[in-house]
């Protein structure tokens, strides 16, 4: 297909026709004359907007989560529900295969270790990921299968007073992955289709992988979305696969094992020397303060960003603005985890959680993301959460951080190579990565939902739904 004409679509609040050709938006105007050789699509007055960009997602983990059992809120909230979910998953699996659980939170049944899991399901290897993504809990069968009993323990393996592995592993994904039995690769192509149906045309994978092979797997997965990849410090100077964007170096400030100030500053300096910005994972105030101190020592490069910014006191907003640090946030967590935050976080700190409006008002660039699989890979749910700031139970968390719906959508319309920058628009000359909605934009944003996506276009070609 060389050319496509969209009839009667809303662009920037006005009805118009739009011609797509050569992978770009060729014309925008009223009553464009159709070429007999081009396909014509009737937009029926629906809004035509740029494709959404998810600026922080973990593609492999999200695809893997599709074949895992959810073991945390809201699906599982009590010890009884946990036991029932494990029993159902066990019954559906062949003997001897591993059971993979995700999304666990200690509010369900306390801290999981091998003994707790053995009391629930001792008969097959079980591994359960904490919803933070930083920890795996293994039962006894799984501990024996990967060599935690009797063998050398990896960094991040917790032990009891007798030196025996408890089955809890912190930030040991690479070690664990090498010891798991072979299994089919996650269905990345299927994930790409799911994202396309939600109108997502570009993603930044924020996984701090340390091997070029892991980058190549994503680059060659056949995803329709434009990809920006990060990778960890070991890949700061690596040659990235063709066809993907080279994003910032991902640095993780893990609260259970904080790096020294000098070590973090050195990692930032190394990335900058490789002509790359950094994306620093900060989910606590301690992590944020440490990161800011490291930037003070190492200096800031354009494109440096804070991932999550889960806790940002008002007093630090001017500091972020002065240094032009972008915050890549996940407003969807307010909807999915907000009730837990209301219980666990002191009331005086509620306004500091996943700020949006106050950051923008203070001059801090903000970009939106889902952090899937740790939140649903649906930007429209995040847009709705940024707009109403309602938890799953309907309570409001941080009312002062609410955004107008169109501004919340803008968080997902900024360029992949400039998150938090100027939102993209539909105009001649831009790439034809677009989304056609079923109604005018104001109507869709009154109740944001991926169900409003009618067609998603990649380089001017409609993606099959």
N, C-alpha and C positions, 0 to 999 in steps of 0.2 A: 504494500500500500504506500503510495507516494504522497497522498494528500487526503485530508479529512476535514469536513466542514461541520462545525457544531452550530446548529440553529437555535436561536432564542435561549441563550444562557445569560445568567446574571454575572456581570463582571464589574467589580467595584461598585455595586449598588445599582447598576444600569443594565438594561436588557441589550444584548448585542449578539452578533454572530462572530465566531472565532474559527479561523482556518489554521490547521496544523499541517506543516510540511517540512520534510528534511530534519525531523527530530526537534523542531522549534515551533514556537508560536509565530506564524507568518503574518496574520492580519487580525485585527480586532475592529469591528465596525458594524454599522447597521445595514441589514439586508444585503449581505455579500452575495454576489452572483456565483452560483454553483457551477463547477466544471463537471461535464457529463461523466468524466472518468473518476471522480472522487466520491467517496462514501459520505453520506450525509446522516448526521445523528441529531434527532430532535431533543433538545435539552429541556423543553417544556417549562422554561422559566427557572430551572434549577440553577443554583450558584455553581460557577466554575472557579475553583481556587487552586493555588499551588499544592502539590503533593506534600503531605506531612512528613516531617523529619523527626525521628526519635533519636535524640542526641546522646543517649546512654542506655544501651541494651547489651545483654550477653547472649549472643545468638546460639552458640552451641548448648549452653545451659538451658535456654528457653526451649530449644527443640527437644533436648533430653527430658525436660520436665513434662512434655506432652505424654510420655509413656511412664511417668512416675505417679505415685499415689500422694495426694495432698493430705498432710498430717497436721495442719495448723489451722488457725482461725482464718476465715469464718467457717470453713467446712468441718473442722474438728476443733472442739473447744473444751472437752472434758476428758478425763481418763477413760471413761466408758466408751466415748466416741472414738478415742485413739485405738483402744483394743478392738473395737468392731471394724474400724477401717483396716487395721492390719490383718485381721482374720479374713475379711473379704478379699483383700489383695493376695493373701497367701493361697486362698482357694482358687484364684484365677491363674496362678502361675504353675508351670510344670515343676516337678520335684527337682531340687538341687539348684534351681536358678536363683539369682539374687533378687531381693526386693529393695527397690529404691524409693525412699520417701522424701518429700520436700516440704518446705514451708513450716517446719516445726517451731513452736515457741514454748518457752518454759511455763507460760501461764496455763498450758494444757495439762501437764502432769509433772512439772518440775524438770530438773536437769536430767536428760537422758544419758545413761551410760550403759555398759554391757550388761550389768545386772538387771537394770530396769527393763531393757529390751528383751533379755532372756526370759524374764517373768511374763512377757507378753507373747513372744514368738521365738522359741529357742531352736526350732527345727530346721531353719534355712538361714543362709547369710542375709543379714539385714543391715542396710546403712541408711541413716536419716540425716538430712541436711537441715541445719538451723535456718530460719528464714533470713538471717543476715547474710547467708552464703559463706560465712567464715569458718563454720564448724561442721564436722561430720561426727555422728555417733554410730558406733558399730556394736552389734551384739557379739556374743562369744564365738559363734560359728564364723562370722565375718572376720573377727580378730585372728582366729586361727588360720583362715584362708589367706590372709594377706601377710602373715608372718609377724604379727604383733606379739604373739606368745613365743618366747624363746629366741627371737631374733633381735638384731639391733633396731632400736626405735628411732623413727625419724624425728627431725625437729618439728615441734608442734604436737607431739604425742603426750597426752597427760598420763601420769602414773599415780598410783595410790601410795600409801605410806610404806608398803612393802616393795615398791618398785615395779609393780605389775601394771600393765596397760589397762586403763579404765575403759578403753574403746572410744574415747573422745579425742578427735584430731582437729587441730587448729591450723588453718592455712596450709594444709598438706595435700592439696588436690593433686598436684603432679605426682607425688609419691604414691598416693592411693590409686590414681589412674593406671600407673604402670603395673600394678599388682592385681587388677581386676581381670576377670576372664574376658576373652574376646567377645564382642557383641556388635551387632549392626550399628553403623554410624547413625546419629540422630537425623531425622528427616528435615534437613535444612530447606529443601525445596518446598516441602509442605508448609513450613513456617513462613517462607517468603510469600506463598499464596495467601496465607491467613493475614499477613501484614498488608498485602496489596488490597485485600477485600476491605480493610479498614482505612484505605487511602494513604498508606505509608509508602513513600517512594524513595526514602533515603534513611539510612541508619548509621550510627557510630557504635561500633562494638567496643565496649570499655573493659574488656577482659585483659588483665596484665599477663598475657602469655609470654613465654620466654623462648619459644622456638619458631623459626620462620615457617616450619611445616604447618603449624597451627594457623598462621596467617594464610598460607596457601590453601588450606582446606576451605576456609571461608571464601577466598577469592574464586575458587573453582566450583563452588557449590551450586551455581546456577540460579542464585537469588536474583529476582528482577530489580531489587532496590539498588540504588547507588550506595556504595560501601565506603566508609571511612574506618580504618582500623587503628588501634592504639598500640597494644603490646607493652610489656614491662621494660624495666631499665636495661635488661640484657639486649634488647632490640633497638636501643636508642639510635645506633648508627647502621642498622641493618638495611639491606635493599628490600623494599616491599614488592610484592607481586604486582604485575601490571594490571591496570584496570581498577585499582582501589586507591582511595585517598590515604595519605600518610598523616595520621592524626597526631595528637599529643602523646607523650610518654606517660603511661599510667603509673602513678606512685600511690601505694596503699599505706596510709597511716593507721595501722591496726591498733585498736584500743587495748587489746589484751597483751600487746608486745610493741610498745611505742618505740620508734627509732630514736636515736640521739639527734639532737639539733644539728650537729656537724654532719652526721650521716645523711640526713634528709636534705640539708643544704647542698652537700656534695652531689647527691643524685639530681637535684634541680640544675646545678651548674653543668653536670655532664650532659643532660638533655639539651640545654641551651647551646653548649659547644657543638652539639650535633645538629644545630639549627632547627631544633624542635621545641615547642612549648611543652608544658607539663599539665597533666590533669590529676589533681591530688584528691584522693578519697578522704573525706572528712565527715564523719557521722556523729561526732561529739564536739563539745566546746573545747576539750583538751586538745583534740586533733586539730581543730581549726586554729587555735592559738599557736600550737607548735608549727603548723604549716606557715602561718603568717610570719613567725620569727625566722623560719628558714628562708622565706622569700626576702625578708629584710637583709639577711646575710648574703644570699646568692644573687639577688636582683630579680626583677620581673621582666619577662619577655612577652611581647604581644601574642595573645592566644592562650596564655596561662589561665587555668580555670580551676575552680573548686567543684568537685563532684559531690553532690547531695546537699551540702550546706544544711544539714539536718537541724543544727542548733546555731543560730546566729544572734547574739545579743545586739540590741539596738546600737550600743556604743561602738560596735565594730563595723557598722555599715559605712561610715565615712572612710574607714581604713580601706575597705574593699573598693570603694569608688575611687579613692585617690590612686590606688595601684592598678586600676582598670582590670581587676580580676573578674572574670565571668563566673556566675554560679549556675551550674546545671542541676536543676532541682527536679523533684518528683512529687508534684501535688497529689497524685493518686494515692500516696501513702496516708494522707489525711482521711480519705474515704475508707481505705482498707484496714488501717492500723490505728486510726484516731481514737477509738474507744480505749485501746490499751494505753495510748499516750496519756489520756485523761486520768487513768489510774496510776501510771508509773511516774509521770513527770509532775513536779511541783506546780501548782496553779500559776505562780508568778512567772514561770518559764514557758507557759503555753504559747504566748505570743512569739516566742523565738523559734518555733518549730516550722520548718519548711516555709520560710518567708517568701512572699512574692511581691505584693504591692509595695511594701516598705522598701524593698531592695530597689525596685524600679524607680520609686519616688526619690530615692537617695542617689540615683545615678549609677547603679550597679547593673551591668548587662545580665539578663537572666534568660536561660533557655530551658525548654521543657523536655522531659524524657519519662520513660516508664521504669527503667531499671529491671525490666523483665529478665528472668522469671520471678524476681522477688516482688514484683507487682504485675498485674495483668498487662499483657503487651497491647494495650488499647489506648492510644492517645486521647480518644474522645472521652473516656472515663476520667482521665487526668484533667482535661479541659473542664469538665463538669465540676470536679473537685476543687479546682482553682477558682471557680466561679462561686460555688456555694459554701465551700469549706465544711461540709457536713460529713460526720462519721457514719459508719454503717447503721448506727442506732438513730441517726437523725440529729444528733447534737452538733452544735457549731463549735469548731476549734479554730481560734484565731480569726475572728470576724473581720478584724482590721486588715487582714492580708487578702481579702477577696479581690478578685479582678473582674472587670467587665468581661463578658463572654468573648467579645471579639479580641480583647487583649490577651485573654487566656489562650485562644487559638493561635495568636501570634507567636507564643512561646515555641510552637511546633512548626512555624513557617520560616524561621531564620535559616540562613544557609548552613550546610554541613561544615563548610570550612570557616564559618564565622558564627558560631552559636551565640545567641544573644544580640546579634547584629540586626540590621534592618530587615524586617519581614519581606519575603519575596511577594511579587504580585504577578498577575497575568497581563503581559504586554508583549508587543512584537519583539522578537529577538531572543526571548528567554527560552530555556529548555522546556519542551512540552511534556514535563512530568506533572500531571495535573489530576485533579479530582472533580468529578461532576456529582453534585448533590441532588437530592430529590426535590428540594424546595429552595426558595431564596435563603440566603445566609442567615438573616435575622430570625427566620422561622426555625431553621435548624439549630441555631445557638440557643434558642429558648429552652431546648432540652437536648443537649449534645449527645449524639449516639452514632456509632459506626453504621447503624442500620440506615442512616441517611445517605450513605455512599452508594451511588448508582454505578459509576464507572471510574476506574483508575487508569490513567494513561502513562505509559513509559515511553519517552521519546516519541510521543505522538500516536503510539499504538495502544488501543484499548486492551487492557489485561482481562482475560477470561475470568468470569466470576463463577 
